[in-house]
Amino acid sequence: MAFNIPNGWKKISLSQLGEVVGGGTPSTKKVEYYEGGKVPWLTPKDLSGYTSKYISKGERNITALGLKNSSAKLLPEGTVLFSSRAPIGYVAIALNEISTNQGFKSIIPDKDVTTSDFIYYLLIYNTEKIKNISSGSTFKEVSGTVMKNFEVLLPSYKEQIKISKILSSLDDKIETNNA
């Protein structure tokens, strides 16, 4: 079923919204990569049952040495975290600098193009479509290339702000009702 793209909207890939970044896990055989660590480090498990839009830390931290000696990266505040395996589709926004394991494909927004909030809602809306293009025999996973090339519709910046405000307002009401 074809439909017309609304005026002012354009079809773009996720990589045009910002930098798509994978994570990593420091060797668990090296105690010095974890013990006394101050760098928040997330795994998809940390988002299991997590209902808030924002997250500041996971169950474990890693050390600066662990970060340096792995493919984990220090992601800036406002990065949109998207679990890309085991399972696919947990979404949260980093409240502070944070790192993730390889179970994430996160997006550092290009602030000239979009906002963290808009990417957050865009990923939630498209989670099922992303799951449908995942691959793997043991467990499904979304590769960095698939995430980077995944196409979405992008409204004007002004419309993105309006959409995000409406959805945030609804989320706030749901959170209040749940409390």
C-alpha positions as CSV (number, residue, x, y, z in Angstrom):
1,M,0.0,0.0,0.0
2,A,1.6,3.3,-1.1
3,F,1.0,6.6,0.5
4,N,2.2,10.1,-0.1
5,I,4.9,11.6,2.1
6,P,3.5,14.6,3.9
7,N,4.7,18.0,2.7
8,G,8.0,19.0,4.2
9,W,8.9,15.5,5.2
10,K,11.7,13.5,3.7
11,K,12.9,9.9,3.6
12,I,16.4,9.5,5.2
13,S,18.5,6.9,6.8
14,L,19.2,6.7,10.5
15,S,22.8,7.6,9.8
16,Q,21.7,11.0,8.6
17,L,20.2,11.7,12.0
18,G,23.5,11.3,13.8
19,E,26.3,8.9,14.4
20,V,25.3,5.2,14.9
21,V,27.7,3.7,17.4
22,G,28.1,0.1,18.7
23,G,29.4,-0.9,22.1
24,G,31.8,-3.4,23.6
25,T,32.7,-5.5,26.6
26,P,36.0,-5.3,28.4
27,S,37.5,-8.7,29.1
28,T,35.8,-10.1,32.2
29,K,39.1,-11.9,33.0
30,K,40.7,-8.6,34.0
31,V,39.4,-7.5,37.4
32,E,41.0,-4.0,36.8
33,Y,38.5,-3.4,34.0
34,Y,35.6,-3.5,36.5
35,E,36.6,-3.2,40.1
36,G,36.1,0.4,41.3
37,G,34.9,1.4,37.9
38,K,33.2,4.8,37.6
39,V,32.0,4.6,33.9
40,P,28.4,3.6,33.7
41,W,28.1,0.6,31.4
42,L,24.8,-0.9,30.2
43,T,23.7,-4.2,28.8
44,P,20.3,-4.9,27.3
45,K,19.4,-6.6,30.6
46,D,19.6,-3.2,32.3
47,L,16.7,-2.0,30.2
48,S,14.6,-5.1,30.8
49,G,11.5,-3.9,32.6
50,Y,12.9,-0.4,32.6
51,T,10.0,2.1,31.9
52,S,11.7,5.5,32.2
53,K,12.7,7.4,29.1
54,Y,16.1,8.4,30.6
55,I,18.8,6.3,32.1
56,S,22.0,7.2,34.0
57,K,23.5,3.9,34.9
58,G,23.2,0.1,34.7
59,E,23.9,-2.7,37.1
60,R,27.7,-2.5,36.6
61,N,30.4,0.1,35.9
62,I,33.7,-0.3,34.1
63,T,37.0,1.5,34.7
64,A,38.7,4.0,32.4
65,L,41.2,1.2,31.7
66,G,38.4,-1.2,30.7
67,L,36.9,1.5,28.4
68,K,40.3,2.1,26.8
69,N,41.1,-1.6,26.2
70,S,37.8,-2.6,24.7
71,S,35.5,-1.5,21.8
72,A,33.2,0.2,24.3
73,K,32.9,3.9,23.8
74,L,32.0,6.8,26.1
75,L,28.8,8.1,24.7
76,P,27.7,11.7,25.4
77,E,24.6,12.8,27.4
78,G,21.6,12.7,25.0
79,T,22.7,9.6,23.1
80,V,19.7,7.4,22.2
81,L,20.4,3.8,23.3
82,F,18.8,1.1,21.2
83,S,19.3,-2.6,22.1
84,S,20.2,-4.5,18.9
85,R,20.1,-8.0,20.3
86,A,18.9,-10.1,23.2
87,P,16.3,-8.5,22.7
88,I,16.0,-6.0,20.0
89,G,14.1,-2.8,20.8
90,Y,14.8,-1.5,24.2
91,V,15.2,2.3,23.9
92,A,16.4,4.9,26.4
93,I,18.1,8.3,26.4
94,A,21.4,8.7,28.3
95,L,21.2,11.3,31.1
96,N,25.0,11.5,31.3
97,E,28.0,10.0,29.7
98,I,27.6,6.3,29.4
99,S,28.9,3.2,27.7
100,T,27.2,0.1,26.4
101,N,28.1,-3.5,25.5
102,Q,27.9,-4.8,22.0
103,G,24.2,-5.4,22.4
104,F,23.5,-1.8,21.4
105,K,23.5,0.4,18.3
106,S,23.1,3.8,19.8
107,I,22.6,7.1,18.0
108,I,24.4,10.3,18.9
109,P,22.0,12.9,17.5
110,D,23.2,15.6,15.1
111,K,21.7,18.5,16.9
112,D,21.4,20.5,13.6
113,V,19.0,17.8,12.3
114,T,17.0,16.4,15.2
115,T,16.7,15.9,18.9
116,S,17.2,13.0,21.3
117,D,13.5,12.9,22.1
118,F,12.5,12.7,18.4
119,I,14.9,9.8,17.8
120,Y,13.7,8.1,20.9
121,Y,10.1,8.1,19.7
122,L,11.1,7.3,16.1
123,L,12.9,4.2,17.2
124,I,10.0,3.1,19.4
125,Y,7.6,3.6,16.5
126,N,9.9,1.6,14.1
127,T,11.0,-1.2,16.5
128,E,8.9,-3.9,14.8
129,K,10.1,-3.0,11.4
130,I,13.7,-3.1,12.6
131,K,13.1,-6.5,14.3
132,N,11.8,-7.8,11.0
133,I,15.0,-7.0,9.1
134,S,17.3,-8.5,11.8
135,S,19.3,-11.6,11.1
136,G,20.9,-14.5,13.0
137,S,20.3,-18.2,13.6
138,T,21.0,-18.5,17.4
139,F,19.4,-15.1,18.2
140,K,18.3,-12.2,16.1
141,E,20.5,-9.2,15.9
142,V,20.6,-5.8,14.0
143,S,24.0,-5.0,12.5
144,G,25.5,-1.5,12.5
145,T,25.1,-1.4,8.7
146,V,21.4,-2.3,8.9
147,M,20.8,0.4,11.6
148,K,22.7,3.0,9.6
149,N,20.8,2.3,6.4
150,F,17.3,1.9,8.0
151,E,15.1,4.5,6.4
152,V,12.6,6.7,8.2
153,L,10.5,9.7,7.4
154,L,11.7,12.9,8.9
155,P,9.5,16.0,9.3
156,S,10.8,19.5,9.6
157,Y,12.7,20.3,12.8
158,K,9.8,22.4,14.0
159,E,7.4,19.5,13.5
160,Q,9.8,17.1,15.3
161,I,9.7,19.4,18.3
162,K,5.8,19.5,18.3
163,I,5.6,15.7,17.9
164,S,8.1,15.1,20.7
165,K,6.3,17.5,23.0
166,I,2.9,15.8,22.5
167,L,4.4,12.3,23.0
168,S,6.4,13.4,26.0
169,S,3.2,14.9,27.5
170,L,1.4,11.6,27.0
171,D,4.3,9.7,28.6
172,D,4.3,12.0,31.6
173,K,0.5,11.4,32.1
174,I,1.0,7.6,31.8
175,E,3.8,7.8,34.3
176,T,1.7,9.8,36.7
177,N,-1.2,7.3,36.4
178,N,1.1,4.4,37.0
179,A,2.4,6.0,40.1
